[in-house]
Amino acid sequence: MRFVISLWALVTLTFLMVQLVPGDPVRAALGMSATQEDVQRMRDQLHLDDPLPAQYWHYLKSTLSGDLGESIMRQIPVSQIVDGGLWNTVSLVLAAFVVVVIVAIPLGGLGAAASRWRRGRAVDVAFTGATTIGASLPEIVLGVGLVYVFAVSNPWLPIAGKGGLESYILPAVSLSLVPALTLARVLRSEGRAVLSQEYIRTALAKRLSGPRLHGRHVLPNVMPAGLTVGALLLGGMLAGTVLIETVYSWPGLGTAFVQGIQDKDYPVVQGIALIYGSMVLLLNLGIDLLLAVIDPRTSNHR
């Protein structure tokens, strides 16, 4: 039920995007040089002269049927623009999330295990300081910095566009570093809490090996928190593609979204915003279902 209500709210907000534009959105998009006939034809096409409830009902029906409208500037269906960039954005986010998992799980586990070392305090302070500084870096600053180091000063990696696997490296790292460090801190905190439990001391007293200890006792207990935070971070990474794709000229939804804003192409902006929001809602729904399967107790608290 929450998913349906959230989806309805998302559709309503995207509908209001055009209504809140000051002045005539069609005139703003076509420019002052457009003829009155062209403006009126586009207003009729977008049903902007209908009463507001009728506009909303038409938009709701069109959206539910999969019709995202037509681009004002390019005169092609918005769904065609979405189809052209959706996989590029999804593949970039998946590549970045793989980096998050590869970095966060070992780093978080190392930070949690350091609490049992003789010099764990020094390691803990270093871990906290490094992850705090790294997690506070804005994605745009990180992206520009990586471009300068690895593409401008040293032409080792492609600077823009989507090509082979090497073209994923810079945008995926830019998109994943901050979420990876954030997730590592969460896993370290949860892991330390688990390692301080009495049953862990009992397992250690029985000389349970490190891999078995972490695989049998620590990992299952940190997984719910890790999945919850990971889902939030993944949703943030989806939104972050708008900046990262702009920096690296990546041909995805983020680039099309920014171009739509610059062109004042409101059907494109509406359609892509709706796709982004729907992906985040579906992601959250999937995580809720997965958590309910892994740990039914979490579904009682969500």
N, C-alpha and C positions, 0 to 999 in steps of 0.2 A: 504494500500500500504506500509506503514512504517513497518507493521508487516512482510510482505513478504520479504522486503529488509533486515530487521533485521534477519529473519530466514535464508536467503541465506548467510548473513555475518557470522552467527554462524556456519553453515555447513562448510563454507570455512575455518574458523579458526580452527575448529576441524580437518579438513583434513590436514592443514599445520602443526599440532602438530607433526605428524610422519615425515614429510619432513624436519623439523628443527632439528631433533635429530642428533647430530654429529655421523658420522660413519654409520655403518649398524645397523638399529634398531632391526632387527631380531637376529643378532649375539649378540647384547647387551642384548636382552631378553633371548635367549637360553643359553648364556654363551659360554666361549671359548672351553668348552669340547664337544660341539655339533658337530656332523659330518657335512661335507659340504653338504651332501645329505639332511639332515634335514633342514639346513639353506636354501638351494635352494628350497626345497618343500614349506617351509613357505613363502619365497619371492614370489613364483609363486601364492600361495594362496592369498596373499595380493596384488598381481599385482604390486609389487615394481619394476620390471624390465621393465614395460611398460613406454612409454613416459609420462611425467607429465600431459599433457591434458587428455590422455586416463585414467590415474589413477584417476584424478579428476572426469571425466565423470562417471566412474564405481562407485566411492564412492558416487557421487550425486544420481545416480539411485538406488543404494542399500539402501541408507539412506531414500530416499523418499518412497521406497517400504517397509520400516520397518526392513530391514536387517542391523543389527549393526555389523555384522562380527562375528568372532569366537575368543575366548580367546586363546592366544598363549600358556599360561602355563596350563590352565585347560582343553583345548580342548573341550569346550562347547560353544554354542552360547552366545554372550554377552547379548542378549535379555533375556536369562534365568537368568543370574546374576542380570539384572535389575529387572525382575519380582520378584526375591527373596528378594530384598531390598527396592523396591519402596514404598510399603505401609508402611513399618516400618519408613521410613524417612518422608513420608507425614503425618502419624499419629502423629509423634513426633512434627513436625512443627505446626500442627493444635492444639495440646495440649498446646504448647508454646504460640501460638497466643491467645488462650482463656485466658491464664494467662495475656498476654499483655493487652487485653481488660478489664479484671477484675481490673487490677491495674491502668492502664493509665486513664480511663474515670473518675472514682471518684477522683483520685489524681489531674488530670488536672482541673476538675471542682472545687475542693476545692481550688486550687491555684488561679483560676480566681475569685472565690467568695471572697477570702481573700482581694482583692483590695477594697472591699466595707466595710470592717470591720474597727473598730476604731484602732485596733492594726495590721492592715493588713501589714504594712511595715515590722514588725518583722517576721510575717509568710512568707511574700514574700522572705525575705532574707534567711530564713531557708529552704524554698522550693527550691530556686535556688541553694544554696550550696549543699544540700543533693542530688538533682537530677544531678547536674554537676559532683560531685564525683562519684556517682553510675554509671552514663552513661559513664564515662571514663574508667571503669574497663574492661580490656580485657577478652573476654569470656573464654579463656583457664585458666587464673588466677582464675576467678570466679568458673569455673568447678572444678579445683583442690582443691580450698578452701572448696567448699561444700562437696566434697568427704571426705576430711580430717575431717571436723566437724561432718557430719551426717552419715558417713559410716565407718571411721577408728577409730576416737576417741570415737564415740558413734554409735554402730552398729544398728541404727534405720531404715535405708533404704537400699535397695539393692545397691551394689556398681557397678555392671556391668551386662550387658545383658538385654534382654527384657522378662519380665514376666507378672505379673498382673499390675493393675493400679498403685501400689506403685512404680513400676520400672520407671514410667514416671516422677516422681516428681523431682528428682535431674536433669536429663538432660533437662526437660522442663523449670525449673526455671533458670538453667544456660543459656539456649538459649534465655529466654524471659526478663530477668531483665533489661539489657541495652536497648533493644527496648522499653520496657514499660516506663522507665524513660524518654527516648527521646520523645516518643509520648505524655507523660504527659506534658512535657515542651511546646510542640507545641500546645496542646489543651488549656493549661493555657494562652499562649500568644494570641491565637485566641479568647478565651473566654473573656479575659480582653478587647480586642479591641471591641468586640460586646457589652459588658456591659457598655462601655463608650459612646455608641451611644445615640442620643437624644430620639429615640423611646423607648429605654429601660427605660430612666428616665420617659417618659410618662406612660409606663406600670407600673412602680413602684408607680407613683403618683396615678394611678387608683387602687392601692393596689392589683395588680395581685399576686397571690400566687407564692411562689418560684418554686414548681414543674411545674406549668403552664408556668411561665416565661421562665424557662430553656428549657422545652420541646417544646414550641411554637416558641420562638424567638432565644434562644442561640444555641441549638443543631442543627437546620437546617443550621445555618450560619457557624458553625465550622465543619460541616460534610465534605464538599468538601476537605478542607485542611487536615482533619484527615484521610480521605480515601486515599488521595494522598501520604501522609507521611507513612501511614500504609502499603500501597502497597510496597513502597521502603524498609521499615523495614522488611516486610515479605520476599521480595527477598533476603535481607541480611541474614535473618534467615535461608533460604534455603542453602545459601553458608556456613553459620556458622555451619551447621550440620556436615560438614567435620571434624571440630575440636572436636565438642561435642561428636559425635559418636565415635571418636577415644578415647577420655577420658573415656567414659562409656562403651566401647566395645559394642556399639549398632549395631545390625545387619542390617544396612541400606546401602544406596548408598554411603554415606560418607566413611564408613569403607571399602567398596569394592573399592572405588576410591583411597584411600590411599594405600590399598594393591596392586592395579594395578600399582601405581607409584613405590612402593618398588620392585615389580616383573618385572618392565619394560614391563608390559603387555599392549602395546600401544592400541590395539583394545578396551580393557576394559576401559582405560582412555578416549579414544575418545568417546566411546558410552555413558559413564556416564556424561562426560562433556556436551555432546549434550543434554542429558535428563535434566540436571540441567538448561542449558541455555534455553531450550524450555519451561520449567515450569515457568521461570522468564518472558519470553516473553508473554506466555499465561496469566499470572497473570496481567501484565501491560495492555494487551489488555482488559481483563475483567474489570479492574478498569476504563479504559478510557470509555468503554461502560456504566458502571454503573454511572459514573460522568455525562455523556451526558444525562442520563435519569433523574438523581436527579437534576442537575443544567445545563441546556443546554448552559449557558453562558461560562462554563469552556471549552467546546469543541471548542469554537471560539478562545481560547487562547492557546491551546495545539498543 
